[in-house]
């Protein structure tokens, strides 16, 4: 399940500093950015070489190469290859070189999807009617690679559960990959014949319509999958040596840097055994080079678990098999040479490998779990060095040769700044500060990082924003914003903007808390969720609720919890299982019972309903409806293809049968989120709910007249 960004400005936590009390922030500043208290930093888009970074000038929106030593700027033109654009127009594929006229490459009544240019620029691959094709750019000659595509057989177009959970929504269902030498296409072949169809009903028009999605819910049959290879010029499909009838998943594959082999990630249906295979595209022969088992589960990695080195002798692998994510150096044949990092902290991203000096550069959450820093370390694990500075969360971009890096950094009290450093961590120059000149003239609600202790030794990280002019002798309502999914923490020590300052000015405390399985405590903590989703999250959120209500300055009858998707699940659970500790809930698109969600995500944590019936029952919101009290508001899009509205309907049915009062809002046409005119309506309803239930007063006229809400009030 993915986090869904829902445009609810009221949820955004502000994390500023108490400054001089000269001015009060206006509603327009907070919600419309007029005037803004921060300035946009120029966008850094990469490096042209080891000594020049590329930025977009905020004034003229043009690209410039900036010399790291002199700071001199010169107009930058991308290399000709990157100046080629492949795009769709009227369901056909076009190619355009620079400012030349676009050339049409296809001419077919059926729609082409996901056109992708080969690395050498000579071919454009795409899918049509669930078969895989390419067109030769110079001649327009079309090559058809597969012929068996149907409404349940897909070539190069992913089955829904792969799109959502494995390959990722950013792929737009694309499931084919060019080899680096442009000689082959690798692709996945899906057979959804045995996957149950779930109807998603649209209500527009006189008779409505039905989207028929092959969606495997927990315990259902999965798609049968094969990995195939075709020569770019066409010919026989070579299938990788796997049995498509096995209950298994394949992760995103990776070509070796020279295109000689495809690295295929494989896990069993139970997802507790990960294997890597090197597959020959000419024969389909596979060679196992890695095997990892864990008692809980092993994650398929979207972002490249393996990084091949150009020496064609080694690779660096990322694994959390010790309970914490670390890097390991392997030979190509799968022989482990040594761990590169170790300890009770987590690596995040491998940024650069200096093969000449045998040094890797990477980001990690080492100094604190709530922030990211940048490090270097030798292949042998020696000479680990932090290269960033201060108590900040850093986002880095390293130069092509690894000599320099740029960090954009912030924390809960500091708006983003930018600095250039060399690869030893020495500051070369400051590049920018987003804080506006009059920033210090405004009064803010104080924000700070805190830790909430549990009765069994955890210190739960949290970010809390106090009301403006906070008075410990007063009592304030609280809004707790959460997500709550496994390894999906939302608490970090970085700047969040000023969206929550209106609520601070109105006297609401805002807090975000991460539980022990959020990733803040490594895989060691996340694995506690195995076979019992809901248990540890609620234990820790309940601990946070009781910690808050024990404070003299908290109104212990006005604690609201809110979240979307997994956060919606936790919100519904808080008003049922945790109803003694939470008073209000504002839930978006909640899972309410895990047998209603998909196989890959759910079974990773819960196993199948057949294997773990008691775990599914304990984790279901529906099991605790009789405990419900307080006031829950549920929102759901009626065409949500991720968390089906079936989840909300089943909860509504139980609440009604138990004669419980609640609020419900359906967003017609909404998916797992909603936009357009639904956004201001959503915002206006949240304002109403908070004012009515937490502040006991009507929504002020200045809010109902706010520009961003006007589309919701037009007749």
N, C-alpha and C positions, 0 to 999 in steps of 0.2 A: 504494500500500500504506500502511496506517495503522499507527501505533504501537499496540500492544495493551498495556493495563495488566494485567499478570498479578500476582496477589497473592502475590508471593514476597518476604517481608519481608527475607530475607537479602540481596537485591540492593540494597537502599536504602543509598546512601552517606551516612554521617554526616559532617557538616562542621562540627564544633565546635572549641572552643579548648582548649588545655591549661590547666587550671585548677588550683587548689590540690588537693593529693593527699589530702584528708581521707577521702573515701568512694569506694567502687567501685560502679559501676552494677550493679543486679541484673538478672537475666533478665526478671523481671516488669516492671521499669521500661522495658526496651528493647522488649519484644515485646507487652506488655499495657498499657503506659502507667500502671502503678500503683506508686508515685505518679509523676505526670508532672513533667517538668522545665520544661515550658512551659505557659502558660495560653492558652486560646482568646480571641482578640480578638473583640469583637462584630462580626457580619457587617454590612457596609455594602451595601445593596441598590440605592442610587441617590440621586437628589436630588428633593425635592418642588418646589423652585424654586431660584433662584440663591443663596439664603442659608440653606437648610436641607437637610441631608442626612438620609437615612433609614437607621436602623440597627435590627437585631434585637437586643433586649436578651438577653444570655446567661442571665439569671436567670429571667425570666418568658416568654421567647420571643415577646414582643409587639413590634409596630412602633412606633418613635418618630421624630418629626422633631426634629432637633437644630440649634439656631441656631448658626451659625458664630461669631458674635461673643460671645454670652453663654454658650453651652454649655447653655442651658436646653432641657430635653426636654419634648415634649408628645406625647400619644398620636396616632398617625397612622393615618388610615383611607384606603385607596386610593380613587381616584375611582370613581364608580359603574360606568363602562365597564370598568375593569380588575377589577371585582368580579364579572364574569360568568364562569362556568366552563362549558365545553363538554366533555363526557366520555362515555365508552362504558360501558355496563352491559349484560351479557348480549347482546353484539353489537349493541346499539342505541344511538342517540345521544340524550343528554339535555342539557338546558341548565338552569343554576341561577343565579339572581340573589341574591347575598349569602346570607342564611340561609333564603330562601324554599324551598318544596318544589321539587324538580327536576321539570322538564317533559319528557316523552318526545317526541322529534321524529320518530322513524322507527319503522316497524313492518313488518319484512320478515324472512323466514326466512334470507336471505343476509346475510353480515357486511358492515357499513360500515367503511371504513378512513379514517384521517387526517381526522376532522371538523375543519373550520377555519371560524371565524366571520368574516364579512365585516367590514371596518373600521367600517361603520355599525351593525353588530350585528343586521342584519335577515335575513341568510341564513347558512346553514351548508353549506359545500361538502364533498363527500366522494367517495370512489370505492367502487364495488360491482361485483364481477365484472369488474373492469378497464374499467368505464365511469365517466364523470364525472357527478355529480349535485349538486343543492343542494336544501335544504328551506327554505321561508319560515318564519321563526321564529314569527311571529304567527298564521299560519293552519295550519301543518303541511303546506301544499301542496308536493308534491315536483316538482322540475324535472329532467328527464333531458336532458343535453346531447349525449351520444354514444351510439351503438347498436352499434358494431362490435367491442366487446371480446370477446376469446377467450383461450385459454391462451397465445397468442403475440402478441396485439394488446392493447396497454395504453394507456389514456387517463388521464392524470393520475397514473399509477402507473409508476414507473421500471423500466426494464430493469436487470438485476443490475449490469452494468459501470458504469452511470450512478450507481446507488445507492452502489456501493463507492468509485468513483474521482472522480466529477464532482460530483454533487449532495451526496453525503456520507451516511454512515450515520445521522447525527442526523435526517435527513428521514424515516426509516422508509419509504422508497420514495415519499414524496409528491413529485409533479411537477406541481403547479398553484399559481397565485399570484393572489390578489385584487389588483385595481387599487386604488390609494389612495382613489378616489372610489366604490368598491364597484359600479361600473357594468359591469365586465367581469371575466372569469376568463381568464387565460392558462394554457395547459397544454402539456405535451409528449405526443405520440402516438408510441408505439414499436411497431415491427414486428420481432419476434424470429424470424420464420420461417426465416431463413437462418443464424441463430446456432446453433452446435452445442450439443447438450444434454450436460451432464456429470452423471452419476449420483452422488449422495451416498447411501450405503447405511447405513440404521439397523439395528442388530442386536437391538433389543428384540422381545419376543414370539416366537412359534414360527416365523414365516415372515419376520420382518424387514420392512423397507419401503424404498422408494427415493424420495428427493427428486430431482426432475428439474429441474435448474437450467440455464437458457440462459446459458452462460458462454463468452464468446469468448476463447480463448487466443491468444497472440501469433501474428499472421498469419492468424487466422480472420476470417470475415465478421462485421461489427459489426451492431447493430440499425439499421434504417432509422428516421429520426426526423423528425417534423414539429413545428412550433410553431403552436398554434392559439389562437383567441380566440372566446369566446362572450359574448353579452350576459347579464347576470345573470338577466334574466327569461326567457331561453331564445331560441332562434332558430337561424339558420344558423351553422355554424362557418366562421370566416374563417381561412384558412391563411396564415402568413407566406410571403413570396415566396422560398422556398428549394426546391431540388430534393432531395427525400428520398432519391433514388438516389445522390447524391454520397457519397463516402467522407469523412465529416466528424464533428465533435463540436460540440454546443452546450453552453455553460457555463450556470451559474445565471443566469437573466435578472433584470433590475432595472427596475422601473417608474420613470419620471420622477416627480418629487415630486408633480406634479399629476395623474398618471395618464393623461396624454395620449398617451404613447408607451411602448413597451417596449424597453429596451436589451438586445440579444441578443449574447452572445459566441459567436464562431464560430472554430474552428480546423480545418485540414485533417487528414487521417488521419496525416500525418507530423508534425503538431504543431509545425511550424516557422513557421507563418504565422497570426497572430491578427488577426481583424477584429472591429470593433464596428459593429453596425447599430442604427439607431433605426427601430422598426417601428410603423406605424400600426395600431391594433387594429380600426379600422373597415374598412380596405381590405386589410391585409396587406402594403402597400407598404413596402419597406425602403429605408433611406438609409445608405450607408456613411459613418461618421464617424471611423474610426480603422483603421490598417493597420500591423501590426508584423511584421517578419520577423527571425529569428535563425538563425545557422548551426547551433545545437544544437537547442533547442526553446523554445517560449514557453508558460508555464504559464497554464491557465485558473484564475481566482482564485475561491475559494469565498466570500471575505469582503468582496467589493465592491471590485473594481479601480477602478471609477469612482464618484466622489461628486458628485452634481449639486448645484449651488448654487441657493439659493432665488431668486436674481435672474433665474433662467430664461435666463441668458446664458452661463454658464460651467460647466465641470466640472473636477474635479481627478482626474488619472489617476496610478496607480501602475505603474511599469514598471522592470524590471531590464535594459533593453536596453543600458545602458552597461557591464554587468557588475556593477552594484550597484543595489539597489532604491531608487528615488527618486520624488518627486512632480513632476507637470507640470501647468501651468494651460492649459486649452484653452477655446476658444469652443465653443458647442454644435454648430457646423457642422464641427468637427474641426480648426479652425485652432489650431496651437500658439502660445501667447503667450510662454511662457518656462518653463524649469525652475524649480521652487520650491526644490529641494534638489539637491546634487551632491557628489561626492567618493567616496573609497574607504571608504564605510561604508553601512549599510543602514537605511532607514526600516522601521518595522513596522506601526503602526496609526495611522490618522487619527482623532483623538479629538474634535475640535471645530473648526468654522470660524466665526470672528467676521467676518461679512460686512460689518458696518458699518465696522470698522477694518481690514478686509482682512488679517487675521492668521489663520494656521492653527496648531493645536496638535496635536502628534503625538508618538508614541514612536519611538525609534530605538536601534540598537546602534552608537553613535558613539564614545563614550569608550573602550569596549572591546567586542569582539565577544561577550563572555561575559555581558554584562549589558544591561539596558534602562533608558534614561533618558527624560525628558519634555522637550519643546522647544516653542518658539514661533518662527515665522518669517513675514515678510510675503509677500503674494502674489507680490511681485517677487523673492523669494529673498533679500532683505536683512534685516538685524537678526536673524539666527539666534541664539537664546539658550537655553542649558540652564537648565531651571527646577527640576530635582531636584538633589540634593546627595550628596556623599560617594561612596565606593567601594561602592555597593550596587546591587542589582537592584531596580528599582521597578515596582510595579503601581499605576496611577493611575486615578482616577475624577474627571472634571471636572464642575463644576456646570452646570446647564442654561443659564445665561447666560454661562458661561465666566469668571466672576470668581474662582473658587476651585477648588482640586483637593485631593484626599486621596491620599496615597501610602502604600501598605503596602510596606515595604522590608526587605531582609535581605541578608546575604552568607554566605560559608561559615563564618564564626565568630560571626555575630550572628543570633539568632532574630528573627522578624518584629517590626517596630515600625510605628507608624502616626503620621503627621503631617499637619496641615492647613496649606496654603499658599495665598497668593493667586496670581494669574496673572502676577505679576512674579517669582515664585520666593521671595518673602519668607515665612518661617515665621510662622504665626499662633499655633499652639499644638500641643503634643504630645497625641496622642489615645490612645496605648496602647503597652505593651511586653509581649510575650508571655513574657519570661523570668521564671521563677518565682523566689521569694525565695531559695531554697537552691541555685540553679543553680551558683553558684561553689564549692559544697562538694564537687563530684564531680570525679573524674579522668577525662579523656577521651583517646582517641587523637587526636593532632593532625591537623587537616585543613588543606590549603592549595591554592591555585591555583598551577599550575606551567605551564611551556611546554617541550615536547620538540622539539629542533631536528631537521630532516631534512637530508639531504646536498645538497638542492637549494633551500634557503632558506626553508622554511616553519617556523614555530614552532607546533607542534600544542598547542592548549589542553587541559589536563587538570586533574582534581581528584583529589588523592591523600589517603588517610587512612592514617596510620601506626599501628602497634600501640601500645596503651597501654604506657607505660614503654619506649618504643622505644630500642633499644641498637644502635648502628651496628656493634658487634662481633659481633652475632648475625646469623643468616640466616633470612629469613622467606619463606613462600610468598606468592603474589600472586593475587588475583582481579581480572580486568579485565572490567568490565561495559560493553557497547557496544550501540548500535543500528545505526548505520552507513549508513542510507539516504541518498539524495541530499537535500541541504538539510534534514536532520533531525538536527542536532546535539543532543547530550544534556548537554554541559558548560556549566554556567552558574554564575555567582557568586551563589548563593542558598542559603538554609538548607534542609537536607534532612531534618531530624529526627535521631533517634538509632538508627535501625534497624540500622546497620552496626557499632555499638559492641560487640556481642557478639563479632564476628569480630576486632575490634581487640583486645579483651581476651584472645582466644585466640591472638593472634600472627599475624594475617593482614593483609597490606597490601592495601588496596582502591583501585582506580584506575579512572577513566573517562576516555577519550581521544576527541577528535574528529579526524577526518582532514581533508584539505584540501578535500574536496568536501562537507563537512557543512553548509555555509552560513556557517561562521565566516569564510570568505574570499570572501563574496559569490557572485553567479552566476558570476563569473569563475572561482572555484574549482569550483563545482558542475558547470559545463559540461565540465570535464575528463572527466567520467564518460560523455560521449556515445559510444555504441557500444562501450563497454568496462566495463560494471559489474564490480566485483570487483578491478580492477587497482590503482587508486590507493588504495582502502581498505586492501587487503592490504599495499601498499608502506608505508603510514603506520602501520598496526597492527604490522607487522613491525619497523619502526623503533622504535616504542614498546617492543616486547618486548625488542629487543636493548639499548635504553637501560636498561631495568630490569635485565636479566640482567647488565649490566656493573657494576652497583652491588654493592659488597662485602656489603651487607646483604640481598641477595635470593638466595633459594635457586633456582639456575638450572635446577633439574629440576622445579620446582613452580609453573609459571605456568598458571593456568586462565583461559580466556576464556568469557564467557557472554552470551547475548542471545536475544531472541525475535523471530520474524517475519523482518524483514531482518537483525536481530541473530542469529537462528538460522542464516541463510544465511552470514553472516560467520564464525560459530563453526565451522560445518562446513568452510568454506573454509580456516580457520586450521589445522584438524587434517588437512588434505589438502595444499592448495597451500603452506600455511605451516607444515607439520608440523615443520620443523627448528627453529622458534622457539617453538612452543606445545606444552605437555605434556598439558593436559586441556581438554576442551570440554563445555559444558552448554548444549545447543541446544533452543530451543522453536520448534515449527511452522516449520521452515525451508523456504524456496524452495531447491531443489537444482539446478534447471535452468530457465532463464528462458522456454523455449518452453512451460513448464507453467503460467505465470502469465498474467494477463489482458492484453488488447490495449492498453488506454489507458495503464496504468502502464508496462508493459514497453517498448512501442514508443516512448514518449516519450523514453526514454534509449537504447534499443538499436536502433531501427527494427525492421522485421519480420525474422523468421528468413530469409526469402527474400532480403532485401536485405543481411543481415549474418551469414551463416552462421558465419564464423570467429569473429566477436565472441561469438556465442552459445556456441560450443564453448569458447572461452577463459574465459567467465564461469561455466561450469557446474562445480559441485562434482564431478559424475560424471566429469569429465575427469581428476581428480587422485587418484582412489581408490587407485591403486597407490602413491602417496606416503604414504598414511595411516600414522600411528603415534601413540603416546600412547593416550589413552582418551577416546572421545567418548560422551556420553550424549545421546540424542535423545528429546524428548517431542512428542507430537502428539495433537490431538483427532480422533477418527475421523470426525466430521461437520463438520470445518472447511470452510466454504463459501468461504473467502477463499484461503488457501494449502492446496490439497487435500492430503490425506494421501498421495495419489499421489506427491508429491515425496519424502516419507520412504520410501515403499515402494521407489521406484526406487533410492534411495541404499542402503537395506538390502540390496537384491538385489545391487548391485555389491560392497558390503562382504563379503557372504557368499561371493560367487563368488571374491573375492580372498583368502578365508580370514582376514579381519580380525576382531579382537575389538572389540566395542563394547557399549553398553547401550541398551536401547530401552524406553520407557514409553508405552503407548497409553492415552488417557483416553476411554473409551466415552461417547458423547453430547457430547463436548467440541467446541466450535466453534474459533474462532481463539484462544480462551482457555477457561478452565474455572473453575468456582466450586463452591459447596456443599461437600460432604464431600471433593471432589477437592482442594480447596485445602490442608487440613492434610496430606493425603497427599503432595502436591507439596512442601510445606515440609519434611516429615519426610525425604523422599527426598533433598532438597538437603542437609540437615544430614548425612545419612549419607554422601553422596558427598564432601562437603568434609572431614569428619572422617577418613574412610577414606583419602582420596588426598592431602590437603594436610597434615593434622595427624597422620596415622598413629596414631590412637587411636580407641576406640569413642565413640559419642555419649554424653555424660554423662546420667545418670539424670534430672537436673533438667530437661533438655530434653525427653526422652521423656514426662515427667510434666507438661509445660507445658500449661496449659488450652487454648490455641489449637490444640494437636495432638491433643487427646483424641478427637475424632470419628474420627480415622484409626486409633485403636487399639482401639475398641470391638468386641467380638465380636458 
